[in-house]
Amino acid sequence: MQPAAEFVHWMFATGFLLLGLCLLAQAVVGDEVWRRRRWRAYLWPGLAFLMGVLMWPVMVLYTNSTIHMVAHGSWAQAMMLAGGAELGLVRGKLKSSYWHLTMPLAFLVSGTAILVHEQNGWLFARAAFLHHLIGWLMIAGAIFPFAAAFRPRSAVWRSGFALAFVVLGVLLYCDRDVAPIFGHISAQAGTPHR
Amino acid sequence: MIGTLGPATMLGGVVWAFLQPYRITLLHPHGQGFWWLAIEAPILVVLAGIAFAFLIAPGVIEDLEAEEDGR
């Protein structure tokens, strides 16, 4: 009854897509309008924190190897830290704007973890390709929340931050456990799925 | 712009479903397990668009109009 890895990726993709849509809307209308309704201010930080919490069962139930466990655990912690810091800032419990830097940190930790725990080359199979692509996306994409932390009114940095989550969602939706990428799949990868 | 985010997301899911109809397991459910029937990526994209369009966007648009009216 336990879902295959690709289903988990698709569920998290949906979470990241919603997160990206909320961030994009906030970047467009500005913080003042977005926070006019109190619950909305907590929406995306709460979603990020929740996804961090939900990463723990992924860590426990999808322990293919020690490095998988470490990678999933580090994502869980990084997402909870970033989501929790943003919740604290919205609530007013945290005052320093430097807490926004937990988000680029989460990007860097996540990107590094996803690159490190992928044992195969880019064209081994679609999952391997996507792991490499997502890892580098997160590392390169860290520039957006980093810059947005110092230029909070910049529509460019904030939109880039939001779109990084949307692209992450799209890439996660593309995941298949064993499937070719660009028509190529390693003979050692296993039987391709549709 | 805000009003288009949800429909654009929904449209993305629908276009994806037409491009890769084999990803919609509900179209050929015989012999499929629970997860293949419950979690179908293009439908999840449409659902995300619906959630944003109906639960989040209306309030944001209302508040944006109120802000512009100086209320």
Interface residues (C-beta under 8 A of the other chain):
Chain A: M1 P3 A4 F7 W10 M11 A13 T14 L17 L18 L21 C22 L24 A25 V28 V29 E32 V33 W34 R36 R37 R40 L43 Y173 R194
Chain B: M1 I2 L5 G6 T9 Y22 F34 W35 I39 A41 L44 V45 L47 A48 A51 F52 I56 A57 G59 V60 D63 L64 A66 E67
